[in-house]
Amino acid sequence: MMTSFGQGSRRHPRSRGRTWSRTGPDGATLAIVGVVCAVAGFFALGIVLGPAAIVCGWLAMGRSWAGPHPVPAVVALALGAIDTLLALIGLIGATTPGYGVF
């Protein structure tokens, strides 16, 4: 008779007590990434990093406005919006004739 090495572990490779959800990054990580993108967007590539910060902040908030939210997620969302707005104003000012906005 042949023995089956590891057949029992194939059905349940991890015990339930030691596992966590591996579906994606957690909210705290997304919030920190959003804040970093927003701050970096003030110095370079604001038109790209601003919306990235908004998306990261929104996902870190759990895709809803209701309920309590972690502070870094709200900061990422607010700074990303300001960053995007300033980048759009700068682009509009650069395309108009004259001296521009900045």
C-alpha positions in Angstrom: 0.0 0.0 0.0 1.4 3.4 -0.9 1.3 6.2 1.6 0.2 9.6 0.6 2.6 12.2 1.8 1.0 15.6 2.2 -2.4 14.7 0.8 -4.1 16.1 3.9 -2.3 19.4 3.7 -3.3 19.9 0.1 -6.9 20.3 0.9 -6.2 22.9 3.7 -2.8 24.4 3.1 -3.1 26.9 5.9 -4.8 26.7 9.2 -7.6 29.2 9.7 -6.1 30.9 12.8 -2.9 32.0 11.1 -4.2 33.4 7.9 -5.3 36.9 6.9 -7.0 38.3 3.8 -4.6 38.4 0.9 -7.1 40.0 -1.5 -5.1 43.3 -1.6 -3.3 45.9 0.5 -4.8 47.0 3.7 -6.3 50.5 4.3 -3.4 51.9 6.3 -0.9 51.0 3.5 -3.1 52.6 0.8 -3.5 55.7 3.0 0.3 56.1 3.4 0.8 55.6 -0.3 -1.8 58.2 -1.0 -0.2 60.8 1.3 3.2 60.1 -0.3 1.8 60.5 -3.8 0.0 63.7 -2.8 3.1 65.3 -1.2 5.3 64.3 -4.1 2.7 65.6 -6.5 3.2 69.1 -5.2 6.7 69.0 -6.5 6.5 67.0 -9.7 3.8 65.4 -11.9 0.9 66.7 -10.0 -1.5 65.9 -12.8 -0.7 62.2 -12.4 0.1 61.8 -8.7 -2.9 63.9 -7.5 -5.5 61.5 -9.0 -3.4 58.6 -7.7 -3.6 60.0 -4.2 -7.4 60.5 -4.5 -7.8 56.9 -5.6 -5.6 55.6 -2.8 -7.4 57.7 -0.2 -10.8 56.6 -1.5 -9.8 52.9 -1.3 -8.3 53.4 2.1 -11.6 54.9 3.3 -13.4 51.8 2.3 -15.1 53.4 -0.7 -17.7 55.2 1.4 -18.2 58.6 3.0 -20.1 57.3 6.0 -18.6 56.3 9.3 -15.3 57.1 10.9 -12.2 57.1 8.7 -8.5 57.0 9.4 -6.9 60.4 9.3 -4.2 59.5 6.7 -6.9 58.4 4.2 -8.7 61.7 4.5 -5.5 63.6 4.2 -4.5 61.7 1.1 -7.9 62.5 -0.4 -7.8 66.2 0.4 -4.2 66.7 -0.6 -4.8 64.8 -3.8 -7.7 67.0 -4.7 -5.7 70.2 -4.0 -2.8 68.8 -5.9 -5.0 68.0 -8.9 -6.7 71.4 -8.8 -3.4 73.2 -8.7 -2.0 71.1 -11.6 -5.0 71.9 -13.7 -4.8 75.6 -12.9 -1.1 75.5 -13.8 -1.9 73.8 -17.1 -4.6 76.2 -18.0 -2.4 79.2 -17.1 0.4 77.8 -19.2 -1.8 77.4 -22.3 -3.2 80.9 -22.2 -1.4 83.8 -23.9 0.5 86.1 -21.5 2.5 85.3 -18.4 0.4 82.5 -17.0 -0.7 81.9 -13.5 2.6 80.8 -11.9 
